């Protein structure tokens, strides 16, 4: 068999319908020829034949490395543990606020920290069946690390987990209200009101306002209850104020509270763990009760006869306030001509257009020391970054940015976050109404369009006036 004949055989075989899977360039006796892998190998037996891949085949180790890199990239993208991390943060916030203690059934010994870690572990375990997570180094390290944490705290993998959507705030005896005296008998439809920061108000009607309201103002004032706050200036210049004093008055109710008014008063650096007379409960079956969640920082008051919960926190030098109250009780209050910020909102002259402020100060830079009251204390871009890190959204994000720009005090990021957490804790269904917005572009667009319209309108109006004046001049002074 000579090389020329082999070459002719190759050409004839290529005309047949044998699929060509690959081709190799080979040398034999110093001569080069092509070899098709689809051909029977028996045609090419012989000593001294050397073949090179065409195109050259990479080493097996390189192929294995490429496969591993591909798996790693896919895993990093596909195995998303963000949801589990969010649940872990929610559980941590609940731990800090004392809620987790109430999730532990009576007679069961469990560490609240176990609930936090267990919440995260069970969440990531649910992702374990996915191929992206099985091959993810991040997933495997998280899984091993948290199992080790459970073991170190002597926690069982079985037990309670924290779910804000399912675990409402059970800081009261776990039996139906109907078994207690003075239980609320109205409709169980609730509304939320909150006041926090500089100060920002969420009314029972879900209106969002930023107000000046310096001095004493009533948040609630109905036949059952009065809540009054006093707001003091935060900085020496500007209109920024915050709540430095808060008073709760439970009105006389001989059947379900007390035969006299019951008062709770808090002021800066003094958040008591009891009512003014040292008591923490009143009424049949403790129908009024005060819970000290964290001494000097966090208390709750529950009025069973109107199924109302009040939450007060001290953060830094100032207070945050939140309340959950039945719609029926609120509606009766609306019938009275009484100023209640939670019901009617702040008076128009006391409101600050925070959306316009945030838009107009977008590119404003920090002024020199001693500048006018129109200056800012923090640039908007820096405030936005801090508030994103604080994990606040929507109105609470806007409020956080506003407070940082007007005061420069980073403690207001905590106020906004805790106000957001109190909303979710008291009314978990409200989580579904949030858009999770963490930017201010809607305000930028809104007010830049308005400014453009005003500029165009002013220019057009000036041109119109000049045209009329010119016409009148020509009428009386013809050329």
ZADO-352255 format. One record per residue: x, y, z of N, C-alpha, C in turn. Coordinates in steps of 0.001 Angstrom, whole numbers, padded with zeros to 6 digits, always signed. Layout:
BEGIN
XYZXYZXYZ;...
//
This chain:
BEGIN
+000871-001206+000000+000000+000000+000000+000891+001233+000000;+000716+002122-000993+001557+003318-001058+000782+004538-000644;+001485+005561-000287+000807+006771+000196-000149+007349-000807;+000249+007298-002106-000668+007855-003110-001973+007103-003169;-001866+005742-003071-003117+004964-003074-003971+005238-001865;-003296+005396-000735-004055+005711+000485-004809+007003+000322;-004152+007959-000313-004801+009263-000496-006023+009132-001371;-005933+008325-002423-007111+008129-003289-008220+007429-002535;-007835+006432-001705-008864+005742-000905-009575+006719+000019;-008811+007629+000608-009405+008649+001479-010432+009475+000739;-010054+009935-000448-010952+010789-001214-012238+010062-001574;-012112+008770-001944-013319+008019-002302-014202+007779-001096;-013572+007506+000058-014357+007288+001265-015070+008566+001706;-014428+009745+001502-015056+011007+001894-016320+011267+001104;-016420+010686-000118-017629+010905-000906-018796+010081-000384;-018483+009058+000459-019548+008248+001022-020235+009009+002165;-021311+008414+002679-022136+009112+003678-021670+008879+005102;-020393+008452+005288-019875+008252+006640-019685+009615+007291;-020264+009883+008445-020107+011193+009077-018674+011396+009537;-018135+012592+009299-016784+012918+009735-016865+013605+011095;-016514+012883+012137-016602+013434+013484-015427+014335+013824;-014250+014028+013284-013051+014824+013537-011990+014410+012542;-010907+015108+012529-009845+014816+011569-008505+015016+012249;-007557+014111+011930-006223+014217+012506-005173+014313+011407;-004141+015094+011651-002986+015156+010750-001923+014214+011291;-001543+013211+010439-000616+012174+010882+000638+012181+010012;+001720+011650+010560+002950+011478+009787+003383+010024+009867;+003868+009489+008725+004391+008112+008683+005513+008081+007659;+006624+007607+008086+007798+007546+007208+008135+008928+006649;+007928+009988+007485+008288+011340+007068+007273+012010+006175;+006133+011342+005864+005120+011935+004993+003877+012261+005816;+003179+013375+005455+001981+013822+006182+000726+013388+005442;-000277+012996+006168-001578+012660+005568-002653+012915+006609;-003959+012902+006185-005096+013128+007086-005728+011822+007474;-006220+011752+008710-006919+010550+009176-008259+010962+009761;-009351+010380+009322-010700+010663+009829-011031+009676+010934;-011535+010208+012047-011870+009337+013181-013051+008456+012890;-013843+008792+011880-015004+007964+011558-014600+006701+010811;-013387+006635+010271-012938+005471+009517-012521+004361+010469;-012643+003118+010040-012202+002002+010882-010725+002134+011202;-010375+001914+012437-008983+002076+012857-008070+001029+012232;-008638-000091+011722-007805-001149+011141-007101-000694+009882;-007603+000402+009253-006952+000903+008042-005625+001567+008343;-005364+001839+009648-004202+002666+009955-003217+002003+010920;-003228+000686+010914-002294-000013+011794-000889+000031+011214;+000083+000072+012069+001471+000073+011584+002382+000806+012529;+003641+000483+012476+004614+001099+013359+005018+002465+012837;+005356+003356+013735+005912+004648+013352+004882+005672+012939;+003595+005404+013148+002567+006378+012776+002294+007292+013965;+002410+008606+013786+002120+009581+014836+001042+010534+014355;+000035+010772+015182-001101+011634+014779-001276+012772+015773;-001557+013952+015232-001860+015131+016045-003302+015539+015794;-004011+015964+016863-005420+016357+016710-005523+017571+015829;-006604+017641+015064-006858+018820+014217-008335+019187+014336;-008693+020235+015044-007738+021102+015739-007134+020420+016952;-006021+020892+017499-005362+020206+018620-006300+020055+019799;-006339+018863+020414-007199+018594+021561-006528+019084+022841;-007242+019779+023725-006639+020253+024983-006421+019103+025935;-005527+019256+026909-005313+018199+027902-006585+017948+028709;-006708+016716+029205-007884+016346+030003-008014+017236+031227;-006892+017558+031874-006940+018398+033086-007532+019759+032798;-007239+020314+031588-007789+021617+031222-009293+021538+031044;-009757+020423+030447-011206+020246+030270-011908+020160+031616;-011314+019387+032527-011901+019249+033870-011972+020605+034558;-010903+021414+034444-010878+022735+035060-011963+023639+034484;-012128+023594+033157-013169+024409+032524-014555+024017+033015;-014786+022707+033167-016089+022235+033651-016351+022735+035067;-015299+022645+035923-015459+023098+037305-015730+024587+037378;-015021+025372+036535-015250+026817+036505-016675+027112+036062;-017132+026382+035059-018507+026580+034578-019523+026284+035645;-019284+025184+036385-020203+024839+037469-020195+025921+038533;-018978+026421+038860-018862+027462+039891-019596+028720+039516;-019480+029149+038249-020176+030356+037792-021672+030167+037854;-022150+029004+037365-023581+028738+037398-024099+028724+038819;-023298+028137+039738-023737+028037+041127-023822+029400+041769;-022823+030238+041482-022815+031564+042093-024023+032368+041667;-024458+032170+040422-025604+032925+039926-026912+032300+040363;-026978+030937+040307-028256+030258+040516-028624+030020+041961;-027619+029874+042851-027904+029564+044250-028003+030873+045033;-029161+031483+045013-029364+032785+045652-029881+032586+047069;-029077+032986+048057-029463+032849+049464-029945+034173+050037;-030253+035124+049168-030679+036444+049636-031929+036401+050485;-032907+035575+050090-034150+035472+050849-033876+034941+052255;-032985+033944+052345-032653+033367+053650-031944+034401+054531;-031080+035210+053918-030384+036253+054677-031375+037284+055199;-032396+037627+054402-033425+038563+054846-034179+038003+056046;-034506+036711+055993-035212+036082+057118-034334+036076+058369;-033046+035860+058165-032120+035885+059304-032098+037275+059943;-032082+038331+059117-032076+039697+059642-033376+040004+060379;-034513+039544+059830-035802+039744+060499-035803+039050+061862;-035269+037824+061890-035235+037074+063145-034321+037759+064163;-033210+038314+063687-032289+039021+064585-032951+040266+065175;-033690+040999+064323-034409+042183+064818-035456+041780+065855;-036142+040654+065595-037144+040169+066551-036485+039736+067858;-035290+039170+067764-034551+038790+068972-034214+040025+069794;-033730+041067+069131-033335+042292+069833-034527+042995+070472;-035716+042830+069871-036903+043493+070408-037638+042638+071444;-037192+041378+071649-037797+040532+072671-038949+039685+072214;-039303+039745+070921-040465+038999+070436-040226+037496+070493;-039007+037063+070228-038736+035634+070114-039004+034883+071418;-038886+035562+072525-039179+034903+073801-040596+034388+073839;-041509+035122+073180-042922+034739+073203-043230+033599+072243;-042303+033270+071334-042533+032171+070404-042203+030821+071030;-041518+030835+072172-041137+029576+072816-042308+029072+073650;-042880+027899+073327-044041+027382+074073-043710+027194+075547;-044736+027313+076384-044568+027117+077826-044041+025711+078105;-043095+025623+079014-042543+024332+079389-041435+023840+078476;-041155+024558+077416-040096+024160+076478-038874+025039+076708;-037741+024390+076889-036499+025138+077097-035804+025332+075754;-035728+026566+075316-035105+026869+074029-034465+028251+074116;-033322+028378+073521-032596+029645+073492-033104+030470+072310;-033533+031732+072531-034003+032548+071407-032985+032651+070279;-031678+032595+070638-030661+032643+069590-030743+031417+068690;-031227+030307+069256-031401+029092+068447-032452+029319+067366;-033496+030091+067700-034546+030359+066721-033976+031147+065550;-033080+032105+065851-032474+032915+064785-031675+032038+063832;-030772+031223+064397-029915+030379+063553-030745+029309+062851;-031707+028725+063568-032552+027683+062979-033357+028216+061805;-033802+029464+061915-034544+030087+060818-033699+030117+059550;-032430+030478+059709-031532+030559+058553-031180+029162+058023;-030875+028228+058949-030474+026879+058540-031595+026184+057778;-032814+026258+058296-033926+025571+057631-034215+026189+056268;-034008+027495+056167-034237+028156+054882-033230+027683+053837;-031943+027647+054211-030946+027227+053221-031038+025728+052942;-031490+024941+053926-031667+023504+053687-032705+023244+052606;-033711+024126+052537-034742+023964+051504-034177+024192+050106;-033048+024906+050035-032418+025156+048740-031459+024031+048344;-031218+023094+049265-030182+022092+049062-030420+021135+047912;-031667+020958+047498-031950+020002+046412-031587+020563+045044;-031371+021872+044960-031062+022498+043676-029621+022230+043281;-029411+021902+042015-028065+021588+041525-027127+022766+041731;-027651+023997+041517-026805+025183+041656-026247+025309+043065;-027058+024897+044070-026613+025007+045460-025714+023829+045859;-026000+022655+045312-025167+021494+045630-023722+021717+045216;-023515+022462+044146-022167+022688+043629-021623+024066+043992;-022300+024762+044917-021876+026103+045324-021040+026028+046597;-019810+026525+046525-018954+026531+047710-019522+027436+048796;-020134+028564+048386-020742+029475+049358-021855+028767+050128;-022711+028052+049404-023816+027333+050046-023286+026305+051032;-022298+025516+050607-021782+024451+051460-021121+025024+052714;-020375+026123+052563-019727+026722+053729-020744+027313+054688;-021807+027955+054145-022874+028500+054996-023560+027372+055761;-023820+026280+055082-024512+025141+055700-023686+024547+056840;-022406+024350+056589-021530+023770+057615-021360+024737+058785;-021142+026032+058482-020923+027022+059534-022101+027170+060463;-023307+027164+059901-024492+027345+060748-024836+026092+061537;-024559+024924+060980-024758+023697+061756-023798+023666+062944;-022589+024180+062718-021617+024265+063815-022103+025234+064888;-022712+026367+064453-023248+027337+065414-024373+026734+066237;-025243+025946+065591-026317+025263+066319-025736+024338+067389;-024692+023615+067013-024080+022663+067943-023436+023378+069116;-022746+024502+068839-022072+025234+069909-023051+025791+070929;-024253+026193+070460-025269+026719+071368-026162+025624+071934;-025829+024359+071575-026636+023214+072013-028087+023338+071552;-028262+023760+070281-029592+023946+069704-029974+022734+068862;-031229+022391+068900-031748+021330+068043-032174+021914+066699;-032007+021128+065639-032467+021580+064323-033991+021642+064271;-034642+020887+065163-036108+020886+065242-036557+021907+066281;-037549+022683+065931-038062+023690+066849-038650+024875+066113;-038909+025950+066852-039554+027128+066281-038612+027871+065333;-039197+028458+064289-038479+029390+063409-039275+030685+063381;-038629+031742+062942-039303+033045+062914-039771+033368+061511;-041059+033655+061382-041650+034064+060107-042541+035266+060382;-042130+036496+059977-042928+037690+060276-044349+037617+059741;-044533+036903+058618-045870+036827+058023-046794+035919+058819;-046196+034966+059585-047019+034010+060324-047006+034280+061817;-045868+034727+062353-045728+034937+063785-046113+036355+064151;-047379+036557+064452-047792+037866+064939-047260+038038+066355;-047500+039172+066952-046866+039465+068229-047665+038840+069371;-047225+037718+069908-048010+037039+070930-047549+037398+072332;-047483+038706+072670-046998+039037+073999-048105+038972+075045;-049164+038264+074766-050275+038145+075684-050566+036661+075913;-051312+036315+076962-051590+034902+077233-052178+034202+076008;-051676+032980+075714-052061+032288+074507-053361+031500+074675;-054431+032209+074978-055777+031623+075033-056711+032611+074365;-057845+032150+073840-058754+033065+073158-059182+034219+074053;-059311+035422+073464-059716+036595+074230-061042+036396+074932;-061925+035617+074338-063265+035442+074905-063215+034810+076290;-062089+034170+076665-061982+033550+077979-061591+034562+079053;-061245+035793+078634-060897+036835+079588-062070+037788+079778;-062116+038381+080958-063049+039476+081154-062530+040704+080417;-063424+041607+080039-063061+042851+079351-062354+042601+078021;-062794+041592+077298-062231+041354+075970-062958+042206+074940;-062235+042613+073926-062816+043437+072867-063802+042611+072040;-064971+043173+071792-066024+042438+071095-066355+043019+069723;-065591+044016+069293-065859+044625+067995-065203+043865+066848;-065247+044452+065671-064646+043846+064487-063124+043894+064569;-062497+042817+064117-061031+042704+064185-060387+043215+062891;-060592+044486+062639-059981+045139+061482-059128+046281+062017;-057810+046186+061814-056893+047073+062521-056194+048059+061589;-055804+049186+062171-055026+050203+061454-053789+050548+062286;-052806+051118+061579-051527+051421+062210-051216+052913+062111;-050607+053453+063165-050094+054816+063136-048701+054795+063755;-047796+055575+063173-046441+055626+063702-045862+057028+063610;-045035+057385+064582-044330+058664+064588-042877+058375+064946;-041948+058921+064155-040530+058654+064403-039694+059731+063723;-038442+059805+064122-037502+060700+063437-037827+062161+063601;-037821+062897+062504-037721+064361+062481-039027+065070+062146;-040143+065010+062845-040768+063711+062984-041565+063369+061723;-041639+062082+061436-042369+061562+060281-043591+060816+060796;-044698+061024+060123-045980+060502+060592-046614+059598+059542;-047004+058419+059976-047859+057551+059163-049213+057501+059860;-050247+058062+059226-051563+058158+059865-052325+056836+059748;-053436+056761+060453-054305+055589+060348-054830+055404+058925;-054856+056479+058154-055316+056413+056763-054185+056119+055798;-053012+055758+056329-051829+055454+055510-051372+056654+054690;-051518+057843+055261-050928+059040+054661-049540+059226+055275;-048585+059635+054440-047212+059811+054895-046877+061297+054913;-046494+061787+056083-046237+063218+056240-044950+063439+057037;-044274+064534+056706-043162+065022+057524-043579+066386+058059;-043454+066557+059367-044049+067736+060010-043028+068473+060873;-043324+069742+061128-042513+070519+062077-043023+070276+063499;-044287+070563+063740-045007+070319+065000-044123+070438+066241;-043454+071570+066398-042667+071795+067601-043590+072040+068784;-043199+071531+069955-044039+071679+071142-044894+070447+071392;-046009+070616+072137-046868+069498+072541-048008+069290+071544;-048219+068031+071135-049277+067666+070192-049890+066335+070594;-051183+066188+070293-051881+064930+070583-051832+064011+069365;-051390+062779+069596-051449+061753+068550-052794+061034+068595;-053230+060697+069816-054514+060011+070049-055241+060764+071153;-056550+060945+070963-057346+061570+072021-058805+061168+071843;-059148+059980+072368-060527+059509+072300-061044+059204+073703;-062178+058584+073819-062778+058390+075140-062037+057348+075977;-061165+056567+075353-060435+055530+076075-059005+055943+076417;-058419+056787+075583-056974+056906+075611-056517+058258+075069;-055454+058791+075667-054784+059983+075128-053287+059706+075036;-052708+060033+073887-051252+059954+073723-050789+061315+073249;-049876+061907+074009-049364+063236+073668-047842+063192+073569;-047289+063915+072577-045839+063984+072419-045387+065442+072464;-044141+065633+072869-043517+066950+072823-042283+066852+071940;-042216+067718+070931-041111+067700+069978-040210+068916+070189;-038917+068670+070280-037935+069733+070475-037019+069836+069262;-036426+071014+069028-035481+071162+067908-034305+070201+068043;-033900+069632+066894-032770+068703+066877-031468+069455+066692;-031479+070474+065824-030289+071289+065571-030618+072742+065875;-029606+073542+066098-029818+074938+066488-030452+075762+065370;-030180+075382+064121-030785+076092+062992-031650+075114+062203;-032633+075634+061493-033514+074776+060712-034752+074380+061488;-035636+073647+060795-036931+073298+061377-036982+071877+061913;-035865+071162+061929-035853+069764+062361-036194+069640+063838;-037193+068797+064146-037569+068503+065531-037679+067002+065699;-037698+066527+066945-037885+065107+067231-038539+064981+068606;-039107+063817+068861-039896+063614+070080-038997+063352+071280;-039073+064237+072267-038252+064114+073470-039082+063754+074706;-040400+063808+074574-041265+063474+075699-042539+062822+075158;-043017+061793+075862-044233+061082+075434-045047+060700+076667;-046337+060966+076603-047239+060658+077717-048437+059863+077210;-048744+058772+077909-049926+057956+077616-050859+058048+078823;-052101+058417+078570-053099+058493+079642-054248+057549+079311;-054435+056535+080160-055571+055618+080014-056698+056172+080873;-057794+056506+080242-058854+057234+080944-059657+056330+081878;-060327+056969+082788-061063+056257+083827-062020+055235+083237;-061906+054000+083727-062786+052914+083298-062848+051917+084455;-063860+052062+085309-063931+051268+086526-064124+049790+086242;-064724+049456+085098-064986+048045+084780-063745+047334+084243;-062972+048013+083396-061900+047318+082675-060511+047931+082814;-060380+049036+083534-059048+049631+083707-058864+050025+085172;-059154+051284+085502-059004+051747+086880-060062+052795+087174;-060254+053066+088449-061264+054046+088845-060741+055474+088702;-059520+055619+088195-058917+056932+087976-058096+056877+086680;-057572+058017+086284-056700+058040+085103-055382+057332+085441;-054885+056553+084506-053593+055868+084646-052619+056527+083674;-051449+056932+084166-050517+057708+083350-049188+056983+083192;-048672+057043+081965-047309+056592+081692-046586+057772+081056;-045455+058168+081633-044719+059343+081127-043262+058981+080902;-042771+059307+079701-041363+059072+079355-040756+060367+078843;-039512+060599+079171-038781+061726+078620-037343+061298+078373;-036603+062092+077635-035255+061714+077215-034456+061099+078354;-033870+059926+078084-033056+059167+079033-033852+058643+080213;-035165+058554+080049-036001+057982+081116-037236+057333+080493;-037091+056064+080133-038205+055271+079610-038571+054240+080682;-039527+054559+081557-039823+053693+082704-040373+052325+082289;-040214+051363+083185-040758+050028+082966-042069+049813+083677;-042730+050912+084092-044014+050804+084797-044780+052112+084620;-046046+052081+085042-046835+053319+085055-046340+054222+086184;-046891+055416+086264-046387+056411+087216-046417+055936+088666;-047392+055093+089027-047497+054631+090421-046710+053354+090674;-045936+052908+089663-045119+051705+089840-045809+050426+089420;-047091+050492+089090-047827+049294+088669-047532+048970+087203;-047756+047715+086832-047632+047294+085433-048923+046698+084898;-049908+046460+085784-051189+045901+085334-052349+046588+086036;-053501+046589+085352-054757+047105+085917-055909+046278+085342;-057037+046324+086059-058266+045745+085554-058371+044241+085722;-059573+043703+085474-059807+042262+085599-058947+041482+084613;-058355+040397+085088-057492+039553+084241-056391+040369+083561;-055919+041402+084275-054854+042264+083729-055213+042799+082341;-056390+043391+082248-056864+043879+080948-056034+045058+080428;-055285+045699+081328-054295+046711+080930-052954+046227+081446;-051978+046167+080544-050680+045635+080982-049544+046325+080255;-048473+046608+081010-047262+047197+080445-046157+046147+080468;-045489+045964+079314-044388+045016+079175-043090+045795+078952;-042099+045536+079785-040785+046127+079568-039958+045139+078750;-039798+045415+077464-039087+044500+076575-037580+044612+076762;-037076+045840+076782-035647+046097+077018-035548+047315+077923;-035056+047133+079124-035054+048228+080106-034452+049513+079552;-035225+050588+079695-034763+051896+079273-034797+052151+077783;-035223+051140+076992-035186+051299+075543-036470+050907+074822;-037268+050019+075394-038373+049464+074616-039466+048948+075553;-040683+049523+075433-041831+049047+076225-043053+048885+075318;-044011+048079+075805-045278+047914+075101-046413+047997+076116;-047505+048589+075685-048702+048680+076528-049851+048047+075756;-050578+047145+076423-051702+046476+075773-052980+046763+076545;-054017+047205+075825-055347+047444+076392-056298+046424+075763;-056645+045379+076532-057445+044293+075953-058870+044729+075647;-059410+045649+076448-060820+046002+076255-061061+046764+074952;-059984+047320+074346-060112+047892+072999-059082+047251+072057;-058489+046148+072478-057528+045369+071677-056525+046288+070965;-055873+047120+071751-054946+048118+071212-053552+047901+071791;-052553+047964+070933-051158+047801+071338-050383+049074+071039;-049625+049543+072024-048768+050727+071885-047320+050292+072045;-046442+050764+071165-045016+050452+071238-044242+051767+071334;-043371+051862+072339-042535+053053+072510-041086+052600+072614;-040213+053258+071870-038776+052985+071931-038023+054291+072158;-036900+054210+072873-035973+055332+072909-034746+054936+072094;-034458+055739+071069-033298+055506+070209-032469+056780+070211;-031281+056694+070757-030503+057908+070970-031177+058753+072038;-031448+060013+071722-032090+060916+072684-033597+061041+072446;-034109+060367+071411-035497+060617+071020-036318+059329+070975;-037651+059520+070907-038580+058396+070969-039211+058096+069614;-039572+056828+069444-040436+056422+068335-041723+055875+068949;-042806+056019+068210-044124+055605+068697-044837+054826+067603;-045519+053735+067993-046340+052971+067053-047562+052457+067795;-048673+052367+067083-049907+051888+067701-050730+051091+066694;-051344+050027+067172-052308+049252+066385-053655+049337+067093;-054674+049806+066365-055978+050050+066981-057089+049593+066020;-058181+049051+066543-059284+048624+065671-059894+049805+064905;-060242+049561+063656-060845+050591+062811-062116+051149+063431;-062870+050293+064085-064134+050699+064697-063908+051773+065771;-062879+051607+066574-062556+052588+067621-062107+053900+066985;-061339+053802+065928-060852+054996+065226-062010+055776+064613;-062950+055068+064000-064080+055727+063344-064916+056538+064331;-065091+056014+065535-065844+056758+066543-065096+058030+066935;-063797+057956+066916-062989+059135+067245-063104+060199+066166;-063257+059789+064908-063360+060746+063800-064601+061626+063930;-065616+061118+064607-066863+061868+064737-066709+063081+065632;-065664+063075+066456-065435+064193+067369-064498+065213+066724;-064745+066476+066981-063944+067550+066398-062723+067805+067278;-061793+066835+067258-060599+066908+068094-059381+066678+067206;-058331+067465+067423-057122+067302+066636-056328+066110+067157;-056251+065080+066352-055419+063908+066623-054536+063689+065399;-053237+063778+065556-052347+063648+064407-052492+062293+063728;-052696+061232+064509-052837+059899+063915-054107+059785+063077;-055131+060558+063414-056420+060473+062715-056503+061492+061582;-056143+062740+061849-056336+063817+060875-055042+064274+060213;-053894+063804+060701-052630+064247+060144-052208+065587+060717;-051051+066054+060316-050550+067340+060788-051308+068479+060102;-051508+069610+060783-052108+070778+060122-051280+071158+058890;-051954+071683+057887-051296+071975+056616-050087+072887+056790;-050202+073877+057665-049104+074833+057829-047904+074216+058554;-048080+073034+059137-046991+072377+059855-046284+071315+059000;-046791+071092+057805-046216+070036+056968-045020+070531+056158;-044075+069610+055941-042899+069881+055115-042995+068999+053875;-042814+069601+052716-042830+068825+051478-041491+068097+051358;-041409+066911+051985-040133+066194+052031-039717+065696+050649;-040687+065404+049784-040354+064928+048443-039647+066026+047639;-040181+067233+047731-039562+068368+047039-038176+068653+047616;-038060+068589+048934-036777+068843+049585-035721+067855+049080;-036078+066560+049061-035125+065537+048633-034695+065736+047185;-035637+066187+046336-035312+066394+044916-034434+067636+044726;-034805+068720+045391-034085+069977+045182-032677+069968+045778;-032452+069130+046788-031136+069077+047428-030264+067954+046862;-030672+067416+045724-029974+066258+045161-028483+066505+044988;-028127+067620+044390-026729+067892+044061-026091+068948+044959;-026779+069284+046049-026240+070310+046945-025065+069730+047722;-024008+070506+047867-022825+070049+048580-022812+070621+049985;-022017+070011+050836-021927+070475+052221-021369+071896+052264;-022017+072778+053006-021568+074182+053070-020473+074358+054105;-019818+075506+054115-018822+075789+055163-019502+075972+056515;-018740+075871+057563-019271+076027+058920-019907+077407+059082;-021077+077395+059751-021755+078661+060002-022600+079130+058851;-022959+078224+057928-023787+078615+056790-025223+078829+057233;-026048+079256+056307-027441+079586+056624-028238+078337+056962;-029447+078529+057478-030313+077426+057878-030790+076620+056685;-030588+077134+055485-031007+076418+054284-030002+075336+053901;-028909+075227+054635-027854+074287+054284-028250+072863+054670;-027439+071891+054233-027656+070497+054580-026529+070029+055485;-026782+068954+056219-025790+068402+057139-025103+067165+056568;-025670+066606+055488-025071+065451+054820-025516+065455+053371;-024610+065139+052464-024972+065095+051058-025935+063939+050792;-026815+064153+049806-027869+063169+049567-027308+061805+049195;-026274+061773+048380-025708+060490+047950-025192+059686+049142;-024567+060360+050103-024076+059668+051304-025238+059173+052156;-026264+059988+052279-027438+059594+053066-028144+058395+052432;-028257+058400+051110-028891+057282+050406-028144+055985+050672;-026823+056024+050608-026026+054817+050838-026211+054286+052259;-026224+055184+053237-026409+054753+054627-027786+054151+054846;-028810+054724+054224-030175+054232+054414-030405+052910+053696;-029704+052698+052584-029772+051384+051928-029167+050319+052831;-028050+050649+053481-027420+049701+054401-028303+049430+055610;-029151+050396+055963-030046+050228+057121-031239+049329+056810;-031403+048924+055530-032470+048004+055122-033860+048589+055352;-034041+049873+055017-035358+050491+055096-035865+050744+053681;-037181+050770+053523-037766+050912+052191-038903+051929+052205;-039256+052383+051001-040419+053228+050779-040379+054492+051656;-041475+054805+052344-041542+056024+053157-040454+056048+054225;-040103+054883+054747-039096+054801+055798-037705+055085+055220;-037496+054743+053971-036255+055098+053281-036198+056616+053052;-037306+057195+052560-037349+058652+052344-037066+059400+053645;-037698+058943+054724-037539+059604+056025-036106+059512+056523;-035514+058350+056321-034120+058139+056738-033193+059122+056020;-033347+059243+054704-032501+060157+053926-032745+061605+054362;-034009+061971+054533-034358+063332+054949-033695+063680+056280;-033787+062772+057248-033238+063042+058579-031724+063183+058553;-031060+062356+057770-029607+062459+057684-029184+063762+057021;-029928+064190+056002-029582+065433+055311-029834+066658+056189;-030860+066603+057039-031205+067773+057848-030465+067824+059185;-030031+066656+059692-029380+066635+061007-027952+066094+060968;-027658+065206+060035-026348+064562+060005-026173+063503+061071;-027224+063224+061857-027154+062274+062970-027522+060869+062476;-026535+059956+062469-026752+058618+061919-027686+057766+062760;-027966+058177+063981-028881+057398+064814-030287+057362+064221;-030599+058315+063339-031923+058331+062725-032113+057184+061730;-031012+056566+061285-031173+055364+060456-031780+054237+061285;-031395+054174+062558-031946+053148+063457-033416+053442+063736;-033768+054706+063917-035168+055081+064158-036050+054648+062997;-035590+054900+061777-036377+054526+060605-036526+053012+060516;-035426+052283+060786-035486+050826+060714-036437+050256+061762;-036359+050746+062996-037222+050216+064051-038687+050579+063801;-038931+051764+063241-040308+052133+062903-040864+051182+061847;-040031+050841+060882-040429+049879+059836-040695+048502+060463;-039821+048065+061373-040003+046776+062031-041262+046745+062896;-041570+047857+063576-042782+047911+064398-044036+047795+063525;-043991+048393+062358-045118+048268+061424-045347+046803+061069;-044278+046087+060697-044395+044693+060289-044783+043802+061459;-044257+044138+062635-044561+043328+063819-046025+043456+064229;-046539+044678+064241-047913+044905+064681-048919+044488+063614;-048592+044747+062362-049514+044414+061263-048737+043708+060155;-048466+042403+060302-047632+041680+059327-048154+041757+057897;-049461+041880+057735-050024+041938+056384-049561+043176+055624;-049068+044199+056332-048618+045418+055666-047363+045182+054832;-046631+044115+055121-045434+043802+054335-045795+043630+052859;-047009+043100+052606-047424+042851+051216-047714+044140+050459;-047897+045250+051172-048242+046510+050504-047013+047332+050149;-045832+046899+050587-044626+047673+050349-044054+047382+048959;-043461+048390+048349-042835+048216+047033-041336+047977+047140;-040801+048099+048362-039363+047891+048607-038493+048849+047787;-038964+050079+047640-038221+051096+046883-037077+051654+047734;-035908+051775+047119-034754+052361+047807-034044+053378+046909;-034813+054187+046210-034226+055269+045420-035197+056448+045408;-034725+057593+044932-035507+058830+044961-035784+059370+043562;-035635+058527+042553-035763+058989+041172-037165+059516+040868;-038173+058952+041494-039544+059418+041220-039721+060883+041641;-039074+061274+042741-039168+062664+043190-038338+063579+042296;-037178+063071+041864-036348+063857+040951-037113+064160+039666;-037755+063124+039107-038510+063305+037862-039702+064226+038070;-040392+064039+039180-041597+064817+039466-041287+066305+039571;-040262+066641+040322-039990+068052+040592-039130+068707+039518;-038349+067920+038787-037630+068507+037651-038612+068867+036547;-039666+068027+036363-040696+068338+035375-041477+069580+035779;-041770+069665+037087-042510+070835+037567-041687+072103+037398;-040377+072025+037667-039510+073189+037517-039418+073615+036057;-039329+072616+035164-039287+072921+033731-040559+073605+033279;-041704+073087+033792-042992+073694+033423-043069+075135+033905;-042607+075389+035152-042666+076744+035686-041774+077686+034881;-040595+077193+034491-039675+078023+033704-040287+078367+032349;-040837+077325+031702-041444+077547+030381-042649+078470+030478;-043453+078260+031534-044653+079083+031714-044258+080541+031944;-043222+080754+032788-042776+082120+033076-042257+082800+031807;-041477+082072+031025-040939+082635+029785-042056+082987+028810;-043027+082084+028673-044144+082331+027761-044970+083528+028217;-045165+083631+029530-045952+084739+030061-045240+086067+029805;-043922+086090+029971-043161+087324+029732-043238+087728+028263;-043125+086757+027378-043208+087052+025946-044576+087616+025593;-045635+087028+026208-046993+087496+025946-047161+088941+026409;-046670+089248+027603-046794+090608+028142-046036+091595+027259;-044832+091258+026834-044047+092143+025975-044731+092369+024627;-045346+091285+024104-046055+091413+022822-047230+092362+022934;-047991+092243+024030-049158+093121+024246-048704+094571+024389;-047638+094777+025178-047126+096138+025366-046629+096733+024046;-045980+095899+023230-045481+096375+021940-046636+096759+021006;-047692+095961+021011-048868+096256+020187-049533+097566+020619;-049631+097747+021948-050241+098970+022462-049389+100187+022088;-048081+100033+022168-047202+101149+021834-047351+101542+020356;-047412+100551+019476-047575+100838+018055-048949+101453+017743;-049945+101052+018591-051296+101596+018355-051327+103100+018613;-050613+103533+019657-050643+104944+020020-049479+105743+019431;-048504+105026+018880-047384+105710+018253-047139+105100+016875;-048046+105371+015944-047891+104805+014611-046648+105378+013931;-045992+104538+013121-044786+104942+012428-045120+105863+011253;
//
